Amino acid sequence: MLSILDLGNGINTVASGPDNGFYDCAVGALGAPGRHQHNVGAVSNIIVEAQPWLRAGIWGHGSPGVLLTYAQSMGTADQYFAVGNQSVWRRQVAGLGGKVNMLSLIGCKTGAGMAGASLLQIFANTIGMPVSAPTADVICGSYTDGSHKVWIDPSGSWQTFYPGRSMAPIDAPSYIVFQSSSEIMAQRDMHFLLGKGVKSSDIVRIDIDYRSPGSLSPVLRSLSSMPEIMEFLQFADLQNVVGIGGVFAEIITGSVAIEYRSGGSTDKLELDIYGDDKLVIRGSATQYFRLDRLFDAYVSGEI
């Protein structure tokens, strides 16, 4: 695990609002950071305490090229930073110029890919100083002794942009390679997820409500035929639950509802989509299932 920041040397402000517990955990790790519920609040909290030799960090849930300043889902245009709404925030963040010596945008994968590179370049050019963001997941864990720790996925890195200097994009880590559907999968036991004795072939319907990170337009898909269901199970690695010992600073981009037969009746399991590469069982924020990096293209019907 890589430490995400020297928490004792800088100015930090953490978003507020309903989420999976990351915000409160980050506050515990940072001590007494500022809190904000919109872009203006985040910038103002830094300006109030700014010194030109200090670093500053804005903390929120993120995805490539996006950092939220409230809650865990996309809100109004003044509650997130992205290239698409820069007309809302560029004048606001310009006030940070010369106030601190470096700014970090701290959320899951905020600095990743072309979207992350574009956001960081605009920030750096606007405020005239280096701006960085992680390209991988940001995680915060709370422990029985009352302590809190923040780290980034060790397979990722930091992306940093400087005023007027272009850099090559850094892709987010890819965990799964897409595979075509397999008939063998239809017989796999799904009891750990859906109930004892339930198999993949007992799934009746899968409803997907997804918003691509940074977009407010939903893509809805309803899968009811076995070939469609089997294909989806290639994107959602539902055989392997992953525990992380903490909670993600990642945007909720939608939901998946799995309807299945069990013991002569029909039940439903609801999961939240984090970014475009995780499914998290609702109510269990520290365990997740991986989605293929192609999930965005899958739900939009491109593949």
C-alpha positions in Angstrom: 0.0 0.0 0.0 1.3 3.5 -0.9 0.7 6.4 1.4 -1.4 8.9 -0.5 -0.2 12.1 1.0 2.0 13.6 3.8 -1.1 14.3 5.8 0.7 16.5 8.3 2.1 19.0 5.9 -0.5 20.9 4.0 -4.0 22.3 3.8 -6.8 19.9 3.2 -10.5 20.2 2.6 -12.9 17.2 2.4 -16.3 17.0 0.7 -19.5 16.4 2.8 -22.7 14.7 2.0 -24.1 11.1 2.0 -21.6 8.6 0.8 -20.1 5.1 1.7 -18.2 6.4 4.7 -15.0 7.6 2.9 -15.5 11.3 3.9 -15.7 10.6 7.6 -12.8 8.2 7.4 -10.6 10.8 5.5 -11.5 13.4 8.2 -10.3 11.0 10.8 -7.0 10.5 9.0 -6.5 14.2 8.4 -7.3 15.4 11.9 -9.2 18.7 11.4 -9.5 19.5 7.7 -11.9 21.9 6.2 -15.3 20.6 4.9 -17.1 21.7 1.8 -20.3 21.0 -0.1 -19.6 22.7 -3.4 -16.7 23.9 -5.5 -16.6 27.4 -4.1 -16.4 26.0 -0.6 -13.4 23.8 -1.5 -11.5 26.8 -3.0 -12.5 29.1 -0.1 -11.3 26.7 2.5 -7.8 26.6 1.0 -7.5 30.4 0.5 -8.4 31.0 4.1 -5.4 29.0 5.3 -3.1 29.4 2.4 0.6 29.9 2.6 2.8 30.0 -0.5 5.1 27.2 0.8 2.3 24.7 1.6 0.6 22.1 -0.5 -3.2 21.8 -0.7 -5.6 18.9 -1.2 -9.2 18.8 -2.3 -10.7 15.5 -1.3 -13.8 13.9 -2.9 -15.2 10.9 -4.7 -13.7 10.7 -8.2 -13.4 9.0 -11.6 -11.1 9.7 -14.5 -11.3 13.5 -15.1 -13.9 14.1 -12.4 -13.8 15.1 -8.7 -17.0 15.6 -6.7 -17.3 18.3 -4.1 -20.5 16.9 -2.6 -21.9 13.3 -1.9 -21.0 10.3 -4.0 -23.0 10.8 -7.2 -23.0 13.5 -9.8 -24.8 16.6 -8.5 -25.3 20.1 -9.8 -22.6 21.9 -12.0 -21.2 23.6 -8.9 -20.6 20.3 -7.1 -17.9 18.7 -9.2 -14.8 19.6 -11.2 -14.6 18.2 -14.8 -13.6 19.5 -18.2 -17.3 19.7 -19.2 -18.3 22.3 -16.6 -15.0 24.3 -16.5 -17.0 27.5 -17.4 -18.5 27.1 -13.9 -15.3 26.7 -11.9 -12.3 28.1 -13.8 -12.8 31.7 -12.5 -13.2 30.3 -8.9 -10.0 28.2 -8.9 -8.0 31.0 -10.5 -8.1 32.6 -7.0 -5.7 29.9 -5.8 -2.9 31.2 -8.0 0.2 32.0 -5.9 -1.6 30.9 -2.7 0.0 27.5 -2.3 2.9 25.7 -4.1 1.0 22.6 -5.3 -2.6 21.4 -5.5 -3.8 17.8 -5.3 -7.2 16.6 -6.4 -7.7 13.4 -4.3 -10.3 11.0 -5.5 -10.3 7.6 -7.2 -8.6 7.7 -10.6 -9.2 11.5 -11.0 -5.9 11.9 -12.8 -6.2 8.8 -15.1 -6.5 8.7 -18.8 -7.0 11.5 -21.3 -9.9 12.8 -19.2 -7.7 13.1 -16.1 -4.8 14.6 -18.1 -7.2 17.2 -19.6 -8.6 18.2 -16.2 -5.2 18.6 -14.6 -3.8 20.6 -17.5 -6.7 23.1 -17.3 -6.2 23.3 -13.5 -2.4 23.9 -13.8 -2.8 26.5 -16.6 -5.5 28.3 -14.6 -3.8 28.6 -11.3 -0.2 28.7 -12.6 1.2 25.9 -10.4 1.6 22.1 -10.4 -1.6 20.1 -10.0 -1.6 16.3 -9.3 -4.1 13.5 -8.9 -4.0 9.7 -8.4 -4.5 7.4 -11.4 -5.8 4.5 -9.3 -8.2 3.8 -6.4 -8.1 5.9 -3.2 -9.1 3.9 -0.2 -9.6 4.8 3.5 -9.6 2.3 6.3 -10.9 2.7 9.9 -9.4 0.4 12.6 -10.4 -0.8 16.0 -7.9 1.4 17.8 -9.6 4.4 16.4 -7.0 5.2 13.8 -7.6 5.9 10.1 -5.3 5.4 7.1 -5.6 6.5 3.5 -3.7 4.8 0.6 -3.8 4.4 -3.1 -3.8 1.2 -5.0 -0.1 0.3 -5.5 -0.6 -0.6 -9.1 -1.4 3.1 -9.8 0.6 6.3 -9.6 0.3 10.1 -9.5 -0.2 12.2 -12.5 1.2 15.7 -12.3 0.8 18.6 -14.7 2.6 21.9 -14.8 1.5 25.2 -16.3 2.0 25.3 -20.1 3.7 21.8 -20.1 1.9 18.9 -21.7 2.3 15.3 -20.3 1.4 11.9 -21.6 -1.8 10.5 -20.1 -1.5 7.6 -17.6 -4.2 5.0 -17.8 -5.9 3.6 -14.8 -4.9 0.1 -13.8 -6.8 -2.6 -15.7 -7.6 -5.7 -13.7 -9.6 -7.9 -16.0 -9.3 -8.8 -19.7 -12.7 -9.4 -21.4 -13.5 -13.0 -22.4 -16.3 -14.3 -24.5 -19.2 -16.1 -22.6 -18.7 -19.7 -21.6 -21.4 -22.4 -21.2 -19.4 -23.7 -18.2 -20.3 -20.5 -16.4 -24.0 -21.3 -16.5 -23.4 -24.2 -14.1 -21.3 -22.3 -11.6 -22.6 -22.2 -8.0 -23.6 -18.7 -7.0 -24.6 -19.5 -3.4 -22.1 -17.1 -1.8 -23.8 -14.2 -3.6 -27.4 -15.2 -4.3 -28.1 -17.9 -1.8 -27.3 -21.6 -1.2 -27.8 -23.8 -4.2 -28.4 -20.9 -6.6 -26.6 -21.1 -10.0 -25.9 -18.6 -12.7 -28.7 -20.3 -14.7 -31.2 -19.3 -12.0 -30.8 -15.7 -12.9 -34.1 -14.4 -14.5 -33.3 -10.8 -15.2 -30.6 -8.2 -14.8 -31.5 -4.5 -14.9 -28.7 -1.9 -15.4 -29.0 1.8 -14.7 -25.6 3.4 -15.6 -24.2 6.8 -16.1 -20.8 7.0 -17.7 -18.4 8.8 -15.3 -18.8 12.6 -15.9 -22.2 12.2 -17.6 -25.6 12.9 -16.3 -27.4 10.9 -19.1 -28.4 7.4 -18.0 -28.0 4.2 -20.1 -30.7 1.6 -19.2 -30.4 -2.0 -20.1 -32.6 -5.0 -19.2 -31.1 -8.4 -19.8 -33.5 -11.4 -19.7 -32.2 -14.0 -22.2 -29.6 -16.4 -21.1 -27.1 -15.4 -23.7 -27.4 -11.7 -22.5 -27.1 -12.8 -18.9 -24.1 -15.0 -19.6 -22.4 -12.1 -21.4 -22.9 -9.8 -18.5 -21.4 -12.3 -16.1 -18.2 -12.0 -18.2 -18.0 -8.3 -17.3 -19.0 -8.8 -13.6 -16.6 -11.3 -12.0 -19.3 -12.5 -9.6 -17.3 -15.6 -8.6 -14.7 -13.6 -6.8 -15.6 -11.0 -4.1 -12.7 -8.7 -3.2 -12.2 -7.2 0.3 -10.2 -4.1 0.6 -10.2 -3.3 4.3 -11.6 0.2 3.6 -13.9 2.3 1.5 -13.4 3.8 -2.0 -13.3 7.5 -2.9 -15.1 6.6 -6.1 -18.2 7.9 -7.8 -21.4 5.8 -7.8 -22.3 5.8 -11.5 -25.4 3.5 -11.3 -26.9 0.3 -10.1 -27.5 -3.3 -11.0 -30.5 -5.4 -9.9 -30.2 -9.1 -10.3 -33.5 -11.0 -10.1 -33.2 -14.8 -9.6 -35.1 -17.9 -8.6 -34.4 -19.3 -5.1 -36.4 -22.0 -3.2 -39.5 -21.7 -5.4 -39.7 -17.9 -5.2 -38.0 -14.9 -6.8 -35.5 -12.7 -5.0 -33.5 -9.6 -5.9 -30.0 -8.5 -5.2 -29.1 -4.8 -5.6 -25.6 -3.5 -6.2 -24.1 -0.1 -6.8 -21.7 0.5 -9.7 -18.5 2.3 -8.7 -16.9 4.1 -11.7 -16.9 1.6 -14.5 -14.9 -1.3 -12.9 -16.7 -2.3 -9.7 -20.0 -3.7 -8.4 -20.5 -3.2 -4.6 -23.2 -5.0 -2.7 -25.5 -2.3 -1.3 -24.8 -2.0 2.4 -21.4 -3.6 2.2 -19.0 -0.9 1.0 -15.8 -2.7 1.8 -16.4 -5.7 -0.5 -16.8 -5.5 -4.3 -16.8 -7.4 -7.6 -14.6 -6.3 -10.5 -16.1 -5.2 -13.8 -14.2 -5.3 -17.0 -12.6 -2.0 -18.2 -14.9 -2.3 -21.2 -18.1 -2.0 -19.1 -18.7 1.5 -20.4 -18.7 0.3 -24.0 -20.8 -2.8 -23.0 -23.7 -0.9 -21.5 -23.8 1.6 -24.3 -24.1 -1.2 -26.8 -20.8 -0.6 -28.6 -19.8 -4.3 -28.0 
